[in-house]
Structure formats: C-alpha cells, structure tokens
Amino acid sequence: MWVTLIRRMALAGMASLVGGASMASDGAPVPTTDRQAKLVRVVRQDCGSCHGMRLTGGLGTALTPDQLRDWPVSSLVAVILHGRPGTPMPGWKAMLSEADARWIAMQLQAGFPEETNP
C-alpha cells in the first residue's frame, strides 16, 4: 500500500515538473497542449535552421517519418537531449524535458505538425 502511494506521489511530482503534463497510456508524461504548440515552434524554427524548414534536410539530416521510422524512440530522445558528438547537433537538455523530447521524437516519426498561428 505504501509503495503504491509513494509511486503515485512520484508520478504526480513528475507531472508538475513538466508543466502539469498528462500521462500517456504507458505512464510516460505527455506535454500539455500549450507546451506542444511551443515545441512545434521550437522544432520548426530552431531545428529547422539546420534540418531544413520543412525538416527534409540541410546541414542536418532529414527528420521525416521515412528517415526516422526504424529508429527506436529512446534513441531519438537521446539524440535530442544529448546531441551527437563530433557533429553540429547540440544537446537540448537544458531547454527540453525528457517528456518534451519523447513527444518530439514520436511526432517526427508520425509526420511533424505544422506551426499554427494563434
């Protein structure tokens, strides 16, 4: 009973750290809708400056579903957070949470959403 209570408290604490995120079916935190919109802007603007504004490649590789389909999400998350040593790809862990990086990775594999105007 105590273990279950402690786990629930820990998950609630994790959710508050990622901006009140909800939980995915696998228990992983999911960024809020507002945060997701901000992440779309970050990817389209910041990542797009190297990976192409359409994410089809440039200085960096293409970030299209075809290119990323066979990558495990955990590997994509690691690259997003820690970068790729010896390449221009920086790590973004100072600005993104693991939940943010996971959401980005999953969206890239599915076909990244376009930025919407408020």
C-alpha positions in Angstrom: 0.0 0.0 0.0 2.8 2.5 0.9 4.7 1.6 -2.2 1.7 2.3 -4.4 1.1 5.6 -2.6 4.7 6.6 -3.0 4.6 5.8 -6.7 1.5 7.9 -7.2 3.1 10.8 -5.4 6.3 10.5 -7.5 4.3 10.4 -10.7 2.3 13.5 -9.6 5.6 15.2 -8.9 7.0 14.3 -12.3 3.9 15.7 -14.0 4.3 19.0 -12.2 7.9 19.2 -13.3 6.9 19.0 -17.0 4.3 21.7 -16.8 1.3 19.8 -15.5 1.6 17.2 -18.2 -0.8 14.3 -18.5 0.2 10.7 -18.7 0.3 8.5 -21.8 -1.1 5.0 -21.7 2.4 3.7 -20.9 2.6 6.0 -17.9 5.1 8.4 -19.5 4.3 12.1 -19.1 2.9 14.0 -22.1 3.4 17.8 -22.5 0.3 19.9 -22.2 -1.4 21.2 -25.4 0.1 24.7 -24.8 3.6 23.2 -24.4 3.1 21.1 -27.5 2.4 24.2 -29.5 5.6 25.7 -28.2 7.5 22.6 -29.0 6.2 22.7 -32.6 7.5 26.2 -32.9 10.9 25.2 -31.4 11.3 22.3 -33.8 10.1 24.3 -36.9 12.3 27.3 -36.1 15.3 26.1 -34.2 15.7 22.6 -35.5 14.6 23.7 -39.0 17.5 26.1 -39.2 19.8 23.1 -39.7 17.4 20.3 -40.7 15.5 22.5 -43.2 12.4 24.5 -42.6 10.4 21.6 -44.0 12.6 19.2 -41.9 13.7 17.5 -45.2 17.4 18.0 -44.6 20.0 20.7 -44.8 23.2 20.9 -42.7 21.5 18.3 -40.6 19.8 15.1 -41.9 16.1 14.9 -42.8 13.7 14.5 -39.9 11.0 12.8 -41.9 9.0 9.7 -41.0 10.7 7.7 -43.8 14.2 8.6 -42.3 13.2 8.0 -38.7 10.8 5.1 -38.9 13.4 2.4 -37.9 14.9 4.5 -35.0 13.8 3.5 -31.5 12.1 6.4 -29.8 14.6 6.1 -26.9 17.4 6.7 -29.4 15.8 9.7 -30.8 15.2 11.1 -27.3 18.9 10.6 -26.5 20.0 12.5 -29.6 17.6 15.3 -28.9 18.7 15.7 -25.3 22.4 14.9 -25.6 23.2 15.8 -29.3 25.7 13.9 -31.5 29.3 14.4 -30.5 31.6 15.3 -33.4 28.7 16.9 -35.3 26.9 20.3 -35.2 24.0 18.6 -33.5 23.8 20.1 -29.9 22.0 18.6 -27.0 18.8 20.4 -25.9 18.6 19.0 -22.4 18.9 22.5 -20.9 15.8 23.6 -22.6 13.7 20.4 -23.1 12.5 17.8 -20.6 12.6 14.1 -21.4 8.8 14.2 -21.9 9.3 17.1 -24.4 12.0 15.1 -26.3 9.8 12.0 -26.3 6.9 13.9 -27.7 9.0 15.5 -30.4 10.5 12.1 -31.3 7.1 10.5 -31.6 5.8 13.4 -33.7 8.8 13.3 -36.0 8.2 9.6 -36.7 4.5 10.3 -37.4 5.0 13.4 -39.5 5.7 16.6 -37.6 2.8 19.0 -37.3 2.8 22.4 -38.9 3.1 25.5 -36.8 -0.3 27.2 -36.2 -0.9 30.9 -35.7 -2.7 31.8 -32.5 
